[in-house]
Amino acid sequence: MRNRDNRNESMQLLPEELKDAEGEIVRLEQRNAFCDEYTALSSGKPIPKKNQFIKLNPCIDDDRVIRGVGQLKFAGFLPYDTRFPIILPRGHWVTKLIVKHYHERGNHATGVNVTLCQMSERFWIIAALEEIRDFRRFAETAVDFARPFHTVQGRGKPRQKRWLCPFTFLETQAVYLEMVWGPDTDTFLNAFASFTSRPGVPKEVTSDRGTNFVCAEDELKKLVRQLDRQQLQDKTVELGVTWRFNSPAAPHFGGAHEIMVKAATKATYAILGERDVNDEELITVFTGVESLLNSRPLTYQSSDPRDDVPLTPNHFLYVQILEIQADTPRGRWPLGRIVEVYPGRDGHTRVAKVACGVKTVMRPINKLVPLGINC
């Protein structure tokens, strides 16, 4: 670690400071996850042959970091991290953050193998494939259609129909709005690809069959019936997506996302009014409506300015928590962000420092509720 007397006084971190911080985080994570193995390697004792860890041929370097030794150890033309990758456990938060980083660097579209290849240049994660596949920012998603909007294409050209396609995250009630350019399966799959490139690929997608639209336009029913369900499943199974269709004659299924379709349509018409818009302007309107819907309060809105802000879908885009207060209804528990944790002698964290608005409090972790997302 850098000497405190030589600390950087500027606001911007230096590369060596970032490297020191990363090394310290990795060491703490390895000590917690591989306690017995770390102790044995630090003291020069052998790891039992029955230990699954022995397959990675681990060693501990001069910085007290456990690394794997593989067939590339003599490839001197490769970087040191590639020849001796850092070993990390599956399911721990440091590992999840690293997987998240590589997912975001690839815009959530590079696939499992490419993500694994990129991570292997520096890290060796135990059960890495499962860890990457488990990474879903929003696991359960519902998709639906709203009635078409007409856009102008230029002087002397006929107007074209464009469909609003809301994707609703059932866990958080957040919504993403995409524009579908035509009434066919390929065009919808293009919209689905555009959607997954932003928040990531969900585990499960639920949609209607077309017969479930109540009081909807015949044209809208026809649009959904024209979607090739088998093609949707075949194209999305490559991404690890399970596509489910609601039961026929069950319009009460999917009420959580049907209400979002109604809200998005109402907000779009309120913005457009009677104005003529082109495709670019309609996309801009959809983006504004998306931001509006994700800013709506999900919990009680207090009139007291000293109270914390209410919970909104946008809060789920940033890892925040709820602080349990026994004398307060659940809908009014304050939001907070963990700023520091305090591991015990056994390496397990039981107390955390939480920033709630302008104050900072100490709370046991059994009094904290993480918001239901996997970031």
ZAKE-256739 format. One record per residue (C-alpha): residue number from 1; x negated, y, z; residue in one letter. Coordinates in Angstrom, 1 decimal, padded with zeros to 4 digits. Example, Ala and Ser with C-alpha at 12.3 -4.5 7.8 and 13.67 -1.06 7.14 Angstrom:
REM ZAKE-256739
     n        u        v        w   res
     1   -012.3   -004.5    007.8     a
     2   -013.7   -001.1    007.1     s
REM end
This chain:
REM ZAKE-256739
     n        u        v        w   res
     1    000.0    000.0    000.0     m
     2   -001.1    003.6   -000.6     r
     3   -002.6    005.5    002.3     n
     4   -000.2    007.9    003.9     r
     5   -002.8    010.6    003.9     d
     6   -002.8    010.3    000.1     n
     7    001.0    010.5   -000.4     r
     8    002.4    012.0   -003.5     n
     9    004.1    015.3   -002.5     e
    10    006.0    015.7   -005.8     s
    11    009.6    014.5   -006.3     m
    12    008.6    012.1   -009.1     q
    13    007.2    008.7   -008.2     l
    14    003.9    007.7   -009.6     l
    15    003.5    004.3   -011.4     p
    16    001.3    002.9   -008.6     e
    17    003.9    003.9   -006.0     e
    18    006.6    002.1   -008.0     l
    19    004.3   -001.0   -008.2     k
    20    003.6   -000.9   -004.5     d
    21    007.3   -000.7   -003.7     a
    22    008.1   -003.5   -006.0     e
    23    005.4   -005.7   -004.5     g
    24    006.7   -005.0   -001.0     e
    25    010.3   -005.8   -001.9     i
    26    009.2   -009.1   -003.6     v
    27    007.1   -010.1   -000.6     r
    28    010.1   -009.5    001.8     l
    29    012.4   -011.4   -000.5     e
    30    010.0   -014.4   -000.7     q
    31    009.5   -014.5    003.0     r
    32    013.2   -014.6    003.6     n
    33    014.0   -017.2    000.9     a
    34    010.9   -019.4    001.1     f
    35    010.0   -019.0    004.7     c
    36    008.4   -022.5    005.2     d
    37    006.7   -022.5    001.8     e
    38    005.4   -018.9    002.3     y
    39    004.0   -019.8    005.7     t
    40    002.3   -022.9    004.4     a
    41    000.8   -021.2    001.4     l
    42   -000.4   -018.2    003.5     s
    43   -002.2   -020.6    005.9     s
    44   -003.7   -022.8    003.2     g
    45   -001.6   -025.8    004.1     k
    46   -000.1   -028.1    001.4     p
    47    003.6   -028.1    000.6     i
    48    005.3   -031.5    001.1     p
    49    005.5   -033.5   -002.1     k
    50    009.2   -034.0   -001.7     k
    51    009.8   -030.3   -001.7     n
    52    011.4   -029.2   -005.0     q
    53    009.2   -026.1   -004.8     f
    54    006.1   -028.2   -005.6     i
    55    007.2   -028.6   -009.2     k
    56    006.4   -024.9   -009.8     l
    57    002.8   -025.4   -008.7     n
    58    003.0   -022.3   -006.5     p
    59    000.1   -020.2   -005.3     c
    60   -000.2   -017.0   -003.3     i
    61   -002.2   -014.2   -004.8     d
    62   -004.3   -011.4   -003.2     d
    63   -001.2   -009.3   -002.8     d
    64    000.5   -012.1   -000.8     r
    65    003.0   -012.7   -003.6     v
    66    004.0   -016.3   -004.5     i
    67    003.4   -017.0   -008.2     r
    68    003.8   -020.0   -010.4     g
    69    000.9   -021.6   -012.2     v
    70    001.8   -023.2   -015.6     g
    71    000.3   -024.2   -018.9     q
    72   -000.5   -020.6   -019.8     l
    73   -003.0   -020.0   -017.0     k
    74   -006.0   -020.2   -019.4     f
    75   -004.4   -017.9   -022.0     a
    76   -006.5   -014.9   -021.2     g
    77   -005.0   -012.8   -024.0     f
    78   -001.7   -012.8   -022.2     l
    79   -000.8   -010.4   -019.3     p
    80   -001.4   -011.6   -015.8     y
    81    002.3   -011.6   -014.9     d
    82    003.1   -013.9   -017.9     t
    83    000.4   -016.4   -017.0     r
    84    001.3   -016.4   -013.3     f
    85    005.0   -015.3   -013.0     p
    86    006.5   -014.2   -009.7     i
    87    008.8   -016.9   -008.3     i
    88    012.2   -015.6   -007.1     l
    89    015.1   -017.5   -005.5     p
    90    018.6   -017.8   -007.0     r
    91    021.5   -015.8   -005.6     g
    92    019.6   -013.2   -003.7     h
    93    020.2   -009.5   -004.2     w
    94    016.7   -008.7   -005.5     v
    95    017.1   -011.5   -008.1     t
    96    020.6   -010.2   -009.1     k
    97    019.3   -006.7   -009.5     l
    98    016.5   -008.0   -011.8     i
    99    018.9   -010.0   -013.9     v
   100    021.2   -006.9   -014.0     k
   101    018.2   -004.8   -015.2     h
   102    017.4   -007.1   -018.1     y
   103    021.1   -007.4   -019.0     h
   104    021.4   -003.6   -019.2     e
   105    018.1   -003.3   -021.1     r
   106    019.7   -005.6   -023.8     g
   107    023.0   -003.7   -023.7     n
   108    024.7   -006.8   -022.4     h
   109    024.5   -008.3   -025.9     a
   110    021.2   -010.2   -026.1     t
   111    022.6   -013.5   -024.8     g
   112    021.3   -015.9   -022.2     v
   113    018.2   -017.2   -024.0     n
   114    016.9   -013.8   -025.0     v
   115    017.5   -012.5   -021.4     t
   116    015.7   -015.6   -020.0     l
   117    012.8   -015.1   -022.4     c
   118    012.4   -011.5   -021.5     q
   119    012.5   -012.2   -017.7     m
   120    010.0   -015.0   -018.1     s
   121    007.3   -012.5   -019.1     e
   122    007.2   -011.5   -015.4     r
   123    009.4   -013.6   -013.3     f
   124    010.2   -017.3   -012.8     w
   125    013.7   -017.5   -011.2     i
   126    014.8   -020.8   -009.8     i
   127    017.8   -022.1   -011.8     a
   128    017.5   -019.0   -014.0     a
   129    020.0   -020.1   -016.6     l
   130    022.8   -020.4   -014.0     e
   131    021.8   -017.1   -012.5     e
   132    022.1   -015.4   -015.9     i
   133    025.3   -017.0   -016.8     r
   134    026.8   -016.1   -013.4     d
   135    026.1   -012.5   -014.0     f
   136    029.5   -011.0   -014.9     r
   137    030.2   -007.4   -013.9     r
   138    033.9   -007.9   -014.3     f
   139    034.9   -011.6   -014.2     a
   140    038.6   -011.5   -015.0     e
   141    039.9   -009.2   -017.8     t
   142    043.3   -008.8   -019.5     a
   143    043.8   -007.4   -022.9     v
   144    046.9   -006.1   -024.6     d
   145    048.1   -003.7   -027.3     f
   146    050.0   -000.5   -027.4     a
   147    052.1    000.8   -030.2     r
   148    050.2    002.2   -033.2     p
   149    049.1    005.8   -033.7     f
   150    048.9    007.4   -037.2     h
   151    045.7    009.2   -038.2     t
   152    045.1    011.5   -041.2     v
   153    042.5    010.4   -043.7     q
   154    042.1    013.5   -045.8     g
   155    044.0    015.5   -048.3     r
   156    046.1    013.4   -050.6     g
   157    045.3    010.1   -048.8     k
   158    048.0    008.2   -046.9     p
   159    048.0    008.0   -043.1     r
   160    046.6    004.9   -041.5     q
   161    047.7    003.1   -038.4     k
   162    045.4    002.6   -035.5     r
   163    046.2    000.5   -032.4     w
   164    045.3    001.2   -028.8     l
   165    043.8   -001.9   -027.1     c
   166    043.3   -001.6   -023.3     p
   167    041.0   -004.0   -021.5     f
   168    042.0   -004.1   -017.8     t
   169    039.7   -005.5   -015.1     f
   170    042.1   -007.4   -012.8     l
   171    039.8   -007.3   -009.8     e
   172    039.3   -003.5   -009.8     t
   173    042.1   -002.1   -012.0     q
   174    039.5   -000.3   -014.0     a
   175    040.3    000.0   -017.7     v
   176    038.4    000.3   -021.0     y
   177    040.2    001.6   -024.1     l
   178    039.2    000.5   -027.6     e
   179    040.7    001.4   -030.9     m
   180    041.6   -001.5   -033.3     v
   181    041.4   -000.4   -036.9     w
   182    043.6   -003.1   -038.5     g
   183    046.1   -005.9   -037.7     p
   184    043.9   -008.9   -038.1     d
   185    041.8   -011.2   -036.0     t
   186    038.4   -010.1   -037.3     d
   187    039.1   -006.4   -036.6     t
   188    040.2   -007.3   -033.1     f
   189    037.0   -009.3   -032.5     l
   190    035.0   -006.2   -033.6     n
   191    036.9   -004.2   -030.9     a
   192    036.1   -007.0   -028.4     f
   193    032.4   -006.9   -029.3     a
   194    032.5   -003.1   -028.8     s
   195    034.1   -003.6   -025.4     f
   196    031.6   -006.2   -024.2     t
   197    028.7   -004.0   -025.2     s
   198    029.6   -001.6   -022.5     r
   199    030.6   -003.3   -019.2     p
   200    029.3   -006.7   -020.2     g
   201    030.9   -010.1   -021.1     v
   202    033.7   -011.2   -018.8     p
   203    034.2   -014.8   -017.6     k
   204    037.9   -015.0   -018.5     e
   205    040.2   -013.1   -020.7     v
   206    044.0   -013.2   -020.5     t
   207    046.3   -012.1   -023.3     s
   208    049.9   -012.4   -024.4     d
   209    051.1   -014.6   -027.3     r
   210    053.2   -012.0   -029.0     g
   211    056.6   -013.4   -027.8     t
   212    056.2   -011.9   -024.4     n
   213    056.6   -008.2   -025.3     f
   214    059.8   -006.9   -023.9     v
   215    061.4   -003.9   -025.6     c
   216    058.4   -003.6   -027.8     a
   217    058.4   -002.7   -031.5     e
   218    058.7   -005.6   -033.9     d
   219    055.5   -004.4   -035.5     e
   220    053.6   -004.8   -032.3     l
   221    055.0   -008.3   -031.8     k
   222    054.0   -009.2   -035.4     k
   223    050.4   -007.8   -034.8     l
   224    049.8   -010.1   -031.8     v
   225    051.3   -013.1   -033.5     r
   226    049.0   -012.6   -036.4     q
   227    045.9   -013.0   -034.2     l
   228    044.4   -016.4   -034.7     d
   229    044.2   -017.8   -031.2     r
   230    041.9   -020.7   -032.2     q
   231    039.5   -018.2   -033.9     q
   232    039.5   -016.0   -030.8     l
   233    038.5   -019.0   -028.6     q
   234    035.9   -020.3   -031.0     d
   235    034.2   -016.9   -031.4     k
   236    034.1   -016.0   -027.7     t
   237    033.2   -019.5   -026.3     v
   238    029.6   -018.7   -027.5     e
   239    029.5   -015.9   -025.0     l
   240    030.8   -018.2   -022.2     g
   241    034.3   -016.6   -022.2     v
   242    037.4   -018.6   -021.3     t
   243    040.4   -017.3   -023.3     w
   244    043.8   -017.9   -021.7     r
   245    047.2   -017.1   -023.2     f
   246    050.2   -016.4   -021.0     n
   247    053.0   -018.9   -021.1     s
   248    055.7   -018.3   -023.7     p
   249    058.9   -016.5   -022.6     a
   250    057.2   -015.2   -019.5     a
   251    057.1   -011.4   -019.8     p
   252    056.7   -011.0   -016.0     h
   253    053.2   -012.5   -016.4     f
   254    050.5   -009.8   -016.7     g
   255    052.3   -007.0   -015.0     g
   256    049.0   -005.6   -013.7     a
   257    047.7   -004.8   -017.1     h
   258    051.1   -004.1   -018.7     e
   259    051.4   -001.1   -016.5     i
   260    048.0    000.1   -017.7     m
   261    049.2   -000.1   -021.3     v
   262    052.2    002.1   -020.4     k
   263    050.0    004.6   -018.5     a
   264    047.4    004.8   -021.3     a
   265    050.1    005.3   -024.0     t
   266    051.9    008.0   -022.0     k
   267    048.6    009.8   -021.4     a
   268    047.6    009.6   -025.0     t
   269    050.9    011.0   -026.2     y
   270    050.7    013.8   -023.6     a
   271    047.3    014.9   -025.0     i
   272    048.2    014.5   -028.7     l
   273    051.6    016.0   -028.6     g
   274    052.7    016.7   -032.2     e
   275    049.2    017.3   -033.6     r
   276    047.7    015.5   -036.5     d
   277    044.4    013.8   -035.7     v
   278    041.8    011.9   -037.6     n
   279    040.1    008.7   -036.4     d
   280    037.2    010.4   -034.7     e
   281    039.6    012.7   -032.8     e
   282    041.7    009.8   -031.7     l
   283    038.7    007.9   -030.4     i
   284    037.8    011.0   -028.4     t
   285    041.3    011.1   -026.9     v
   286    041.1    007.4   -025.9     f
   287    037.8    008.1   -024.2     t
   288    039.3    011.0   -022.2     g
   289    042.4    008.9   -021.2     v
   290    040.0    006.1   -020.1     e
   291    038.2    008.5   -017.8     s
   292    041.5    009.8   -016.5     l
   293    042.8    006.3   -015.6     l
   294    039.6    005.3   -013.9     n
   295    039.8    008.3   -011.7     s
   296    043.2    007.6   -010.3     r
   297    043.4    006.9   -006.6     p
   298    044.0    003.3   -005.5     l
   299    044.3    004.1   -001.8     t
   300    046.0    006.7    000.4     y
   301    045.3    010.3   -000.6     q
   302    044.9    012.3    002.6     s
   303    045.7    016.0    002.8     s
   304    043.0    016.5    005.4     d
   305    039.8    017.9    003.7     p
   306    037.6    016.2    006.3     r
   307    038.7    012.8    005.2     d
   308    036.8    010.7    002.7     d
   309    037.9    010.6   -000.9     v
   310    040.3    007.8   -001.8     p
   311    039.2    004.6   -003.6     l
   312    039.3    004.8   -007.4     t
   313    038.3    002.3   -010.1     p
   314    035.2    004.4   -010.8     n
   315    033.9    003.5   -007.3     h
   316    033.6   -000.1   -008.5     f
   317    031.2    001.0   -011.2     l
   318    028.8    001.8   -008.3     y
   319    028.1   -000.6   -005.6     v
   320    029.9    000.8   -002.5     q
   321    031.5   -000.7    000.5     i
   322    034.4   -000.2    002.9     l
   323    033.9    000.3    006.6     e
   324    036.4   -001.6    008.7     i
   325    038.2    000.5    011.3     q
   326    040.4   -001.4    013.6     a
   327    042.7    001.6    014.4     d
   328    043.1    002.5    010.7     t
   329    045.2    000.8    008.0     p
   330    043.2   -001.1    005.4     r
   331    044.2    001.4    002.7     g
   332    042.5    004.2    004.6     r
   333    039.2    002.5    005.5     w
   334    036.4    004.9    004.5     p
   335    034.0    004.3    001.6     l
   336    030.3    004.0    002.3     g
   337    027.0    003.1    000.8     r
   338    024.3    001.0    002.5     i
   339    021.1    003.0    002.9     v
   340    019.1    000.6    005.1     e
   341    019.3   -002.9    006.5     v
   342    017.8   -004.3    009.6     y
   343    016.7   -008.0    009.3     p
   344    016.4   -010.0    012.5     g
   345    013.5   -012.2    013.5     r
   346    015.0   -015.1    011.5     d
   347    015.1   -013.0    008.4     g
   348    018.9   -012.6    008.3     h
   349    020.4   -009.1    008.2     t
   350    023.2   -008.5    010.7     r
   351    023.1   -004.7    011.0     v
   352    023.1   -002.0    008.3     a
   353    022.9    001.8    008.2     k
   354    025.9    003.1    006.1     v
   355    026.3    006.6    004.7     a
   356    030.0    007.6    004.9     c
   357    030.6    011.0    003.4     g
   358    028.4    013.5    005.4     v
   359    027.7    011.2    008.3     k
   360    025.5    008.1    008.7     t
   361    026.6    005.2    011.0     v
   362    025.2    001.9    012.2     m
   363    027.5   -001.0    011.7     r
   364    027.3   -004.8    012.0     p
   365    027.8   -006.5    008.6     i
   366    031.0   -008.2    009.7     n
   367    032.5   -004.7    009.9     k
   368    031.6   -004.0    006.2     l
   369    033.6   -005.1    003.2     v
   370    031.8   -005.2   -000.2     p
   371    033.9   -004.1   -003.1     l
   372    034.9   -007.0   -005.2     g
   373    032.4   -006.9   -008.1     i
   374    029.1   -008.6   -009.0     n
   375    026.7   -005.8   -010.1     c
REM end
